[in-house]
Amino acid sequence: TDPGDAMMVQTIIGIARNFGFEIIAEGVEEEGQILALIELGCEMYQGYFFSPPVPLDEFEKLICEWQNNSSIPKRFQQSKSDR
């Protein structure tokens, strides 16, 4: 919500893109943060909005479920045209 923060994130994303890096936003806790990151061009995120830290075996189970689209909330599923 802070314009200065948004400008800083936009600058970091721009620098990373110019160097050919992929960008992963950490610490995402709210849907509004994801929407702002999408608007700024960030396509990957992690944080408590998705899941708290979990043990490796639970993480692997979550990944398998997500790959089968069985537990990804519809708002996070992308159509092939969005990818």
N, C-alpha and C positions, 0 to 999 in steps of 0.2 A: 504493500500500500504506500510505501514511502518512495517518492519519485527518485531520490538519490540512490536508494537501494536498487531500484529497477534499472537505473542508468549503469550502475556498477555491474550488475548481472549481465546486462546487454553487452557491455564492453568486454567482460570476461568471455562470454560466448563468442563474440566477434574475433577476439585474439585467438581463442582455441581453434575456431574454424579456419582462420588464416594460416595456422600451422598444421592443419589437417587432422586435428585431434577430435575424437568423439567426446561428447560432453555428457556427464552424468551429474545431475543435481542431487546433493545429499541433504538430509534433514527435512524432507518434505513431510509436512504434517497436516496440511489442509488442501481441500480441492481447489480453493482459490489460488494457491501457490502453483499447482499444476497448470491451471489455466493460464496464469501469467507466464510461466516458463514456456508453455507451448507457443504463446504469442511472441515470445522473445527468440524462439527457434531452438529451444532445448527439447530433445525427444526422449531422454531417458532420465529416470528419477528413482530415488530410493528414500525410505524413511518410514516413520511410524504410521503414516496414512495407509500404507500397504501392509505393514507388519512390524511388530517389535522384533528385536533381535531374537533369533531362535537357534537351538542346537543344529548342527549340521544335518543330522538325520531328518529332522523336521523340515529344514530348508529344502532338502532334496525331494521330500514328499510334496511340498508346496509347488516346486518347480514342475514336477511330473503332472500334478493336477492342473497347473496353469497351462502347460503345453497341450493338454487335452481340452482346454477351454471349459473345464467343468466347474471351476470356481472363480474365474475372472469375472468381476462385475461387468455387466454389459457396457457401462460407460467407458471401460478401459479396453474393450475389444475393438480392434481396428478392422475395417473392411479392407479388402485387397487394394482398393483404390486409394486408401489413406496411407498405405505403406510406401 
